[in-house]
């Protein structure tokens, strides 16, 4: 059975990928090629994954008994491009150590 940490790590990577797609693929297509629909659908998918990221973060915080500050930093990482991948790596290393 998957722990909330395992599920959160998968969601974090998916959210990070969707954010990069939105910023570096969809937005340039919208403004350079004037094709607005790509941002609409990519943005919708990213928004859904962002909400899922926040929800699974709360579940993981409770299950893992993380400190509040750690949870806030992990949440803030979702707002920066590439940061979810760093968080995933740190959590993977942490899981190996435990």
Secondary structure, DSSP 8 states (H G I E B T S, - for coil): ---HHHHHHHHHHHHHHHHHHIIIIIHHHHHHH--THHHHHHHHHHHHHHHHHHHHHHHHHHHHT--HHHHHHHHHHTTSTTHHHHHHHHHHHHHHH-
